[in-house]
Amino acid sequence: MEITEIRVFPKEGQDKKLKAYTTVTFDNAFVVRNIKVIQGASNLFIAMPSRKMKHSCSKCNFKNETGSKFCNQCGAQLPVSSSPVTSDAKAEHRDIAHPITQEFREYLQSRILEAYEKEVSSSSLASEES
């Protein structure tokens, strides 16, 4: 599987941890949107697109976000999970798409970060010329 296109959308306010969103096309046939470029403690890394997990209310079956205390539909109190996994912020989100192997993740990350650096350097050159 080859990466055929990477589009980088830098975020304004470079002081924040979220530096850009990217869209990656594979084999001119499959696209993954909203891969994030994030500034970590020591370097940049990518985060795959994810969504918040939801759990059904036992009274009305409305899907509420994990960690909610009351149902947004009927107002019933939701059971509090004592599981340490649900108290973890990462457990509240699940990746929509992600690499299976470490080798492919490293390949994807290196290509995205190369495209990000190229975009940042070209946009800084354009702003210097103005």
Contacts in CASP RR format, 6 or more apart in sequence:
PFRMAT RR
TARGET T0000
AUTHOR 0000-0000-0000
METHOD contacts of the structure
MODEL  1
MEITEIRVFPKEGQDKKLKAYTTVTFDNAFVVRNIKVIQGASNLFIAMPS
RKMKHSCSKCNFKNETGSKFCNQCGAQLPVSSSPVTSDAKAEHRDIAHPI
TQEFREYLQSRILEAYEKEVSSSSLASEES
1 26 0 8 1.000
1 27 0 8 1.000
1 104 0 8 1.000
2 26 0 8 1.000
2 27 0 8 1.000
3 24 0 8 1.000
3 25 0 8 1.000
3 26 0 8 1.000
3 108 0 8 1.000
3 111 0 8 1.000
4 25 0 8 1.000
4 26 0 8 1.000
4 27 0 8 1.000
4 28 0 8 1.000
5 23 0 8 1.000
5 24 0 8 1.000
5 25 0 8 1.000
5 28 0 8 1.000
6 22 0 8 1.000
6 23 0 8 1.000
6 24 0 8 1.000
6 25 0 8 1.000
6 111 0 8 1.000
6 112 0 8 1.000
6 115 0 8 1.000
7 22 0 8 1.000
7 23 0 8 1.000
7 24 0 8 1.000
8 20 0 8 1.000
8 21 0 8 1.000
8 22 0 8 1.000
8 37 0 8 1.000
8 112 0 8 1.000
8 115 0 8 1.000
8 116 0 8 1.000
8 118 0 8 1.000
8 119 0 8 1.000
9 20 0 8 1.000
9 21 0 8 1.000
9 22 0 8 1.000
9 23 0 8 1.000
10 19 0 8 1.000
10 20 0 8 1.000
10 116 0 8 1.000
10 119 0 8 1.000
10 120 0 8 1.000
10 123 0 8 1.000
11 18 0 8 1.000
11 19 0 8 1.000
11 20 0 8 1.000
11 21 0 8 1.000
17 38 0 8 1.000
17 39 0 8 1.000
17 40 0 8 1.000
18 36 0 8 1.000
18 37 0 8 1.000
18 38 0 8 1.000
18 39 0 8 1.000
19 37 0 8 1.000
19 38 0 8 1.000
19 39 0 8 1.000
19 44 0 8 1.000
19 116 0 8 1.000
20 36 0 8 1.000
20 37 0 8 1.000
20 116 0 8 1.000
20 119 0 8 1.000
21 33 0 8 1.000
21 34 0 8 1.000
21 35 0 8 1.000
21 36 0 8 1.000
21 37 0 8 1.000
22 35 0 8 1.000
22 36 0 8 1.000
22 37 0 8 1.000
22 46 0 8 1.000
22 112 0 8 1.000
22 115 0 8 1.000
22 116 0 8 1.000
23 31 0 8 1.000
23 32 0 8 1.000
23 33 0 8 1.000
23 34 0 8 1.000
23 35 0 8 1.000
24 31 0 8 1.000
24 32 0 8 1.000
24 35 0 8 1.000
24 108 0 8 1.000
24 111 0 8 1.000
24 112 0 8 1.000
25 31 0 8 1.000
26 32 0 8 1.000
32 48 0 8 1.000
32 49 0 8 1.000
32 97 0 8 1.000
33 49 0 8 1.000
34 49 0 8 1.000
35 46 0 8 1.000
35 47 0 8 1.000
35 48 0 8 1.000
35 49 0 8 1.000
35 112 0 8 1.000
36 46 0 8 1.000
36 47 0 8 1.000
36 49 0 8 1.000
37 44 0 8 1.000
37 45 0 8 1.000
37 46 0 8 1.000
37 112 0 8 1.000
37 113 0 8 1.000
37 116 0 8 1.000
38 44 0 8 1.000
38 45 0 8 1.000
38 46 0 8 1.000
38 47 0 8 1.000
44 113 0 8 1.000
44 116 0 8 1.000
45 109 0 8 1.000
46 108 0 8 1.000
46 109 0 8 1.000
46 112 0 8 1.000
46 113 0 8 1.000
48 95 0 8 1.000
48 96 0 8 1.000
48 97 0 8 1.000
48 98 0 8 1.000
48 99 0 8 1.000
49 95 0 8 1.000
49 96 0 8 1.000
49 97 0 8 1.000
50 93 0 8 1.000
50 94 0 8 1.000
50 95 0 8 1.000
50 96 0 8 1.000
51 93 0 8 1.000
51 94 0 8 1.000
51 96 0 8 1.000
52 65 0 8 1.000
52 66 0 8 1.000
52 92 0 8 1.000
52 93 0 8 1.000
53 65 0 8 1.000
53 66 0 8 1.000
53 91 0 8 1.000
53 92 0 8 1.000
53 93 0 8 1.000
53 94 0 8 1.000
54 63 0 8 1.000
54 64 0 8 1.000
54 65 0 8 1.000
54 66 0 8 1.000
55 63 0 8 1.000
55 64 0 8 1.000
55 66 0 8 1.000
55 78 0 8 1.000
56 62 0 8 1.000
56 63 0 8 1.000
56 64 0 8 1.000
57 63 0 8 1.000
57 64 0 8 1.000
57 71 0 8 1.000
57 73 0 8 1.000
57 74 0 8 1.000
57 76 0 8 1.000
57 78 0 8 1.000
58 76 0 8 1.000
58 78 0 8 1.000
58 79 0 8 1.000
59 71 0 8 1.000
59 74 0 8 1.000
59 76 0 8 1.000
60 71 0 8 1.000
60 73 0 8 1.000
60 74 0 8 1.000
60 76 0 8 1.000
62 71 0 8 1.000
62 72 0 8 1.000
62 73 0 8 1.000
62 74 0 8 1.000
64 71 0 8 1.000
64 72 0 8 1.000
64 73 0 8 1.000
64 78 0 8 1.000
65 92 0 8 1.000
66 86 0 8 1.000
66 91 0 8 1.000
66 92 0 8 1.000
67 78 0 8 1.000
67 81 0 8 1.000
67 86 0 8 1.000
67 92 0 8 1.000
68 78 0 8 1.000
69 77 0 8 1.000
69 78 0 8 1.000
69 80 0 8 1.000
70 76 0 8 1.000
70 77 0 8 1.000
70 78 0 8 1.000
71 77 0 8 1.000
71 78 0 8 1.000
81 87 0 8 1.000
85 91 0 8 1.000
86 92 0 8 1.000
98 105 0 8 1.000
99 105 0 8 1.000
99 108 0 8 1.000
END
